[in-house]
Amino acid sequence: MVKFNLTPTDSEAPLHERLAQAINVLIDAGQFKAGDRLPPHRVIAQQAGVAIGTVTKAIDYLSDRGIVRGEVGRGTFVNAKRSSSPSTGEVDLSLSVPPLYVDEDMFVAAAERSARNVLKIPSGGLYDLKGTFSQRSVMAEWLTKTRVDIDADDLVLCVGAQQAIHMAFSDVKKVSTLIACEAPTFSGAIVAANHLGLELLPVDHDEEGMTPDALDKALAETGCRAVYTVPVCQNPLGFEVGETRRRQILEVCLRHDACIIEDDIYSVHAAKGRLTYKELAPQQVYFLTSLSKCLTPLARVGVMAPPRDRMSSVTKILRAEAFGAPPTALEFGSSLIELGADVIAASALRKEAHARTEMAAKVLKLPSVPMPHGAPHLWLPMSAVDAERLTRRALEQGVRVTPPEATALKGRRASGVRLCILAPEHRDDLQRGLTIIAMLLNDTSAATIV
């Protein structure tokens, strides 16, 4: 039975608009397709826990925007979206960009709210390098609700997760010029390390990330005292680290007095519980995330929680890099959360990721995927030569994938190709792109999966 999840009750939007947004999310997620008839007003009212009059207003709201139409004696039907037709051009599977599930009205409401609030910030926000206490409180409440218990005073807000990575790497450089990680790893981490003159140390991994024995050996032999990890949907390999493995990795790090930079940006897709390294050892972990993957890249607010004894040092790095994030950006991100956009987006993203993961597994005939419940990207393992060939031939056929060298550590060649399955705006475009990839994989002159 379809459930109509409303925006939290403290939202300032009228109840019928929140219900309309909930219905629209279900339409965008594909639960109601063009031509489908919506349930009767009575059923929607019962499931959403609202009055029938509220449902009528919500349907009128959607009708005014061309999303649905009413037919006398027949009911309410979903319209084909005028702006949602699949493209006929290049299918881009190279960037991890989630679909937008926050509608224009909510964006406008957040913009108006943030404009009113930001004008009240004294001195242009220059004395609040880490973000105002109010902004940090919103982010702390969001993290506590969704991921990890944390205080506003423990947070640093910055331009995005990329800056958070760069600041964390800058700080750990004082104790370690080596940072251990899986290979391949996130291209942004590679760029940050190269810029700072740091070396990323490859650690052998299995289907759940770096293995404790391999990490123990790497730290013991090199003296490395820092570990970078993306525990949920590792980028680009796509696996999730469970609780047992997290505890094992942490035990190794504590034994070698190594800190952990925990990049939790994909936590919206977590399926193995909410336990984080930060919760297990707050003084050992630089925790970082952003709104870009769980809400929208249009609100690239970075959130970082360094060990408390490193807060002063990290703040100085922030001062040197950017003098703090723009107060308008932080206020806009905070307003989106206060209006409930994060709840709407998270629910829709999880459903869409699940549907697209199933589609990819079926089209590509994959026997299994690391995160079957849904992930923003998939990794196709193959030889480095085959990866380069597939990338080139796919582009010739109009499908762009992540260049293998983007995620390869220095001196290594990436043995696989990443597909960002949430990137295309429409599922039909993804289907077309995956079909071309499947054709190339089946061509023995194109690639041989290992």
C-alpha positions, -999 to +999 in steps of 0.1 A: +000+000+000+014+034-010+021+057+020+020+095+018+048+107+040+042+143+050+068+169+057+075+172+095+048+192+113+071+221+121+073+230+084+059+265+077+043+253+044+005+248+046-007+213+052-022+208+017+011+220+001+030+194+021+006+167+010+009+178-026+047+176-023+044+141-009+023+130-038+046+146-063+076+127-047+058+095-053+051+105-089+088+115-095+099+082-079+078+063-105+051+049-081+026+067-102+034+070-138+019+092-166-017+081-171-020+063-138-051+071-116-044+083-081-062+067-052-096+082-043-095+113-020-109+092+008-080+067+006-053+094+004-069+112+034-069+080+055-033+071+046-020+106+052-040+112+083-056+144+070-091+157+061-106+151+027-108+189+022-070+190+026-067+163-001-089+183-024-067+214-019-036+193-025-050+179-058-060+214-069-025+226-061-010+198-083-036+205-110-027+242-112+009+231-119+000+207-146+012+176-126-023+159-125-057+164-141-092+156-129-117+138-152-153+141-142-167+107-131-133+090-135-109+104-109-075+121-109-048+111-134-010+118-136+000+140-165+031+134-187+056+160-175+063+185-201+099+189-189+106+153-182+110+137-216+141+116-221+170+131-240+183+119-273+218+131-268+247+119-247+240+098-215+263+110-188+272+083-162+304+100-151+293+123-123+277+113-090+248+138-091+215+128-075+182+138-091+165+169-077+135+161-055+129+195-040+103+214-060+105+251-070+080+262-043+101+247-015+133+263-030+116+297-031+103+292+005+138+283+017+154+312-002+129+337+013+134+322+048+172+323+045+172+358+031+152+371+061+175+352+085+209+361+069+201+398+071+201+394+109+236+380+111+260+406+125+292+417+108+284+397+076+291+365+095+329+372+096+331+364+133+314+330+128+340+312+106+325+278+115+289+290+108+266+307+132+255+288+163+219+286+148+232+271+115+254+246+133+225+237+156+203+229+126+230+207+111+237+190+145+200+182+149+199+168+113+229+146+120+216+135+153+183+125+137+198+108+107+233+096+115+253+104+146+247+122+179+267+154+178+267+189+194+266+221+175+299+232+192+317+202+176+308+212+140+326+233+114+305+243+084+324+248+051+319+252+014+313+215+007+326+180+015+356+186-008+368+214+013+362+193+044+385+166+030+411+192+022+410+206+057+412+172+073+441+162+051+458+196+059+455+189+096+467+153+096+497+163+075+512+176+108+515+140+120+515+119+088+524+125+052+509+091+043+471+084+043+459+049+039+429+041+018+414+015-006+426+016-042+409+030-062+394+058-042+375+090-045+390+114-071+385+144-048+406+128-021+433+121-047+432+158-058+434+170-022+463+147-013+482+157-044+477+194-037+490+190-002+520+169-012+506+138+006+508+102-005+478+080-005+488+045+006+468+016-010+455-010+013+442-044+001+404-047+004+376-073+000+339-068-006+335-049+027+365-025+023+401-026+035+409-057+055+421-053+091+452-075+085+462-055+054+457-022+072+477-034+102+506-044+080+505-011+060+505+010+092+532-010+108+556-010+078+552+026+068+544+045+100+513+059+084+490+075+110+459+084+090+432+065+072+407+079+047+375+059+042+341+062+026+323+035+046+289+037+028+289+032-009+327+035-012+336+057-041+341+042-067+338+005-055+303+008-041+305-014-010+293-007+026+313-014+057+293-032+085+296-028+122+320-058+128+344-046+102+343-010+115+352-021+150+381-042+136+394-013+115+391+010+145+410-014+167+439-014+142+439+024+141+439+027+178+468+003+181+489+024+157+476+058+170+462+065+135+433+089+130+403+082+107+389+106+081+354+093+078+337+105+046+300+098+053+286+117+023+265+087+010+250+078+044+215+083+030+219+049+013+232+031+044+216-003+050+239-017+077+228+005+106+238+040+117+269+032+136+298+054+126+335+056+134+327+090+149+304+074+174+328+047+183+359+070+188+350+107+186+385+118+195+401+097+168+378+106+139+374+135+115+338+131+104+326+148+073+295+150+051+275+173+029+240+181+017+250+175-019+244+138-022+214+135+002+195+167-007+209+185-037+243+197-051+227+231-053+231+233-016+268+222-012+271+228+025+300+209+040+297+196+075+328+185+095+333+173+131+370+170+138+384+156+171+377+182+197+414+188+204+419+196+167+391+222+164+413+252+168+437+239+142+410+231+117+394+265+123+427+282+114+429+261+082+393+272+073+404+309+080+433+305+056+413+288+029+381+306+027+374+328+058+344+306+063+316+295+040+292+322+026+265+328+053+238+329+025+247+293+014+247+280+050+214+297+058+198+284+026+209+248+034+197+252+070+163+265+057+158+236+034+163+212+064+140+233+086+113+231+059+116+193+057+133+191+022+158+166+035+131+142+045+114+144+011+147+141-008+161+112+013+129+091+009+128+097-029+165+091-034+165+058-016+135+046-037+151+058-069+185+043-061+169+009-054+149+010-087+179+020-107+202-005-090+178-033-099+176-020-135+214-019-138+218-054-124+192-067-149+204-049-180+241-057-173+233-092-161+252-088-129+251-118-106+252-095-076+258-059-065+275-047-033+245-027-021+213-044-036+190-021-017+202+008-038+234+029-044+243+060-065+270+042-084+282+007-094+317-006-102+324-029-131+356-047-123+378-055-154+414-052-165+429-017-168+432-022-205+396-032-209+385-003-186+402+022-209+388+005-240+353+004-226+355+041-216+366+051-251+341+030-270+312+040-247+319+076-254+319+069-292+284+054-287+272+085-267+277+072-231+302+090-208+315+071-178+340+080-152+376+079-167+394+050-149+424+072-142+403+096-122+401+072-092+435+055-096+462+061-071+496+073-083+515+045-101+484+023-104+458+018-131+422+014-121+409-021-128+373-012-135+348+014-146+324+034-124+288+040-135+269+068-118+234+054-122+216+083-104+231+109-128+207+107-157+176+127-150+153+101-165+153+063-162+148+059-199+181+077-204+198+054-179+182+024-196+196+035-230+231+041-215+231+007-197+220-011-229+249+004-248+273-006-220+259-041-220+263-044-257+300-033-254+306-057-226+292-086-247+315-077-275+347-096-267+367-070-285+354-043-261+359-057-226+362-089-206+349-086-170+371-104-145 
